[in-house]
């Protein structure tokens, strides 16, 4: 273990020592709404006791279920409390595995695992990201952002700090342009829109998100290609990431039908592709 790995290991141990031995009812007062889980953990239980709890035992205690297939109803407050504890149980189950990958220097494995498990992202950026070599950072940050990391403060801050990828990030049909037109659907006001990361080069996609947000605004703006942080089209959304660099922002009239039609075309194309795959398998 080299000096940097040792430093990372110590940071990880310090985080565990400061968190795992807290009383669970002090950290998560929501547990008072979950008597089954409180009873299973016992009086004075710590977060470490929650971590050590068997997954099946945790689920049974959390939901007050003892038999497979059994169910019960919950109040809204009970459900929310259960989701808080479920989230943290998931997080604390996978964080040690993520830590082992980082400490061992397997940053590619670390990046893949964190992107797959949203619950680990806050600590991944807080504890491990400062040690991540530069060559892994862009793919990691953009990948996390596209997998719900837009709700994680550390991910948003890291995205702001990434070097701009520029025109080289864009597809061939846009790469030769100095300025591109981008669109966004959101609930923020026009003055705040430039500081929203996600825009798209497709107006139908913006209108699709207008529908999904149940309204709000649709904005149109200009963006110099040299100011593009990153580009992603994995979901056919032609997403452009930027921060504070769009200009000539204007609100345009929303077209819900255009958004619906775009989603329907995408669905039809996906189904056609799936049918081709199934037909090829059947014929093979």
N, C-alpha and C positions, 0 to 999 in steps of 0.2 A: 504494500500500500504506500503510494507516494505521499508527499506532504499535502497536496491538494485533496486527495482522496481522504486523508486523515482529517483534514479540516472539515470536509463535508460530512464525514461520519460523526464528528463531534457536534456539528450543528444539528444533525438529525437526532442524536442522542439527547441533546439539550431540549429540543422541541418535545420529544417524548416525555422526558422527565418533568417538564413544566406543565404538561397537559394530561398525561395518562393517570396521574395520581390525584387529580381533582375529584371531589365527591360528585357523583353523577347528578344528584338532585340540585346541587348548586349551579352546575353548568347548564343543565337541561331541566328547568323547572317544569317543562311540559310533561315530564314523567309522572307527575302527580295525577294526570288524567288517564294514566295507563296502569291501573292497579295490578294487572297480571304480570306486567314486566317488572314493576317495583317489587312485587313479592318474589319473583324468580331471582332477581339480583340480590335481594336482601338489604337490610338496613345498613346504611353507611357505605354502600357499594361505590366503587370508583369507576372511572371511565375504563380503566384496565380490565375491570370485571366484565364490562360490556364487550370489550374486544375479545376476551377469552370465551365468551358465550358461544356455544355451538349454534350454527345457523338455523337448524331445525328447532332447537329449543327457543331461540330468539323469536322466530316467527310465531310459534305456538303461544309464547308468553305475550308477545306484542298484540296479537289479535284475539287472545283469549280462546284459542282453539286447541283442542286436544286430539281430535280425530281427523284423519284425512277426508276432505270433502265437506267438513263441517263449516258453517259460516255464521256470522252474526252481524247485526246492524251497528252502525257507529254514529255518534253525533258529529257535526262538522268539526268541533274543537278536538274530539278524540282522533278523528282522521288526520287533522293537521299535525297534532302532537306525534302520532304514529309515523307520519312522513318525515318529521324532523329526526326522530330516532333511527328510522330506516336509512335515511341519507347518511347519518354519521356512522352507523354500523357498516354500511357499504364502504364508506371512505376509509375507515380505520382497518378494515379487512385488507384492502388493496394497497394502502400507503406503504407498509413494510416491503412489499414486493417491488413497488416503484422505487423505493429507497435503495434496495439491493442492486437494482439495475444501474442507478446513477452512481453509486459508490464504487461499483465494479468497473465503471467506465463504459458500460454498454448504453451509450446515449441514443443510439438508433432504437434499441429495444425500449428504453425509457420513453422516448418520444411516441412510439406507437402505442404503448400501454396507456399513457396518460390521455392521449387523444381518444382512446376507446372508453375510458372511465372518467366521465365528467367530474364525479365527486372528488377526484384527486387533484384537480387543476389548481385550486387556491394554494395548497401547500406546495405543489410542484413549482409554481412560480415564486413563492415566498422563500422556500428552503433550497431548492435544487437549481433553479434557472440561473442564479448568479454564477454557478460553476460550469454551466453548459458551454462547451467550445463554440466559437462563432459559426463554424460551418454547419452546425445543426439547428441554429436558432431560427432562421427564416421558416424552414419547413415546419418546425415545432410550433412556433407562434401562430402562423397562418392556419395550420391544421387544427390547433386548439380553438382558435376563433371560429372556424367553420363548424366545429362540433360543440356548440353552445358556450364557447369561451367568451362570447361577447358579454356575458353576464358576470365575468370574473375580472375584478379590478386589476390584478396582476397581468392578466393577458392583454387587457386594453392598454395598459401602460407600456408593456413590452412591444406591442404593435406600433405605438407612437414612436418608439425609439429605433425601430428597424430602419436600416438604410433603404431609401427608395429604390425599388426595382426598375422603375422607369419603363420606357417603351418595350424593352426586352421581355417584360412580363406579359405583354398583350398578345393576342392571336395575330396571325399574319394579316388579316384584313384591317387591323387597326395599327399595326406596328409602325407603319410608315408615316402616320399622321403626327403633327405637332400638338394638336388639340383635338379632343374627342368630346362628344355630347354624352352626358350621363343623366340618369334618372333615379329617383328615390321616392318610395312611399314611406311616410312616417307620421307620427303624431306631434313631433316637435315643431316649434315655430320656425319661420324662414331664417331668422338670425342664428339659430342653433344648428340648422341643417348642415352647414359646412363641416361641423365637428362631429358628424355621424360618419362612421367608417364605411358603411356598406352602401354602394351605389351600383347601378347596372347600366350597361350600354343598350339595354333593351327596354323600350317603353312598355310593351306588353307584360314583361316581368314585373315592372314597377306597379302596373295596374293589378296584377295578380296579388301582390303583397298589400295593395290598397284593400282588396277584397278580404284578405286574410286578417287584416287589422281591423276589419269592420269600419273602415273610413279613415279619416285623418286628412293628409295632404299628399299630393303628388308633385314633386319638384323636378325641374329640368335645370341643368347647369353645364358649364364648360369646365374642362380639366386638361391641363397640359400633361402630355404623356410622360414627361420627365418627372412628374409629381406622383405617379402611380406607385403605391407601396407594393401591391401584389394584385394578381388577377386569378380568379378561380371560376371554372365552368363545370365542376364535377356534377352539379345538379342542373345543368343547362340554364343557369341563371345569369351567365355573363357578368359575374360580380367583380366590381372594381373596388379595391380598398384604398382609401385615401384619408387624410386627416387635415382639415383646415385649408385645403388648397383649391377646392372648387370655387368658381366665381360666376358672376352673372346669373345668380340663382333666381329662378322665378317659379311661381306656382302655376301649374297648368291644370286644365280640367281633367278630372279622373274619368276613366272609361272602363267601368266594371266589366262590360261585355268583352272588351279586348283582353282583359286579364283572364276571364273565364275561358275564352276561346284558346288562349295560349296554353292553359293547363290541360284543356281537353285534347289539343293536338299532341302535347307531350305524352299524355296518357295513352292515346291511340298508337303513337310510335313505340312506346314501351311495350304495349301489349302485342303489337305486330312483331317486335323483336323477340319477345318471349315465345310467341307461337312458332316462329322460325326455329328457335332453339329446341322446342319440344318436338317439332316435326322432324328435325334432323336426328334427334335421339331415337324417335320411334322408327325412323327409316334405317337407322344404323344397326 
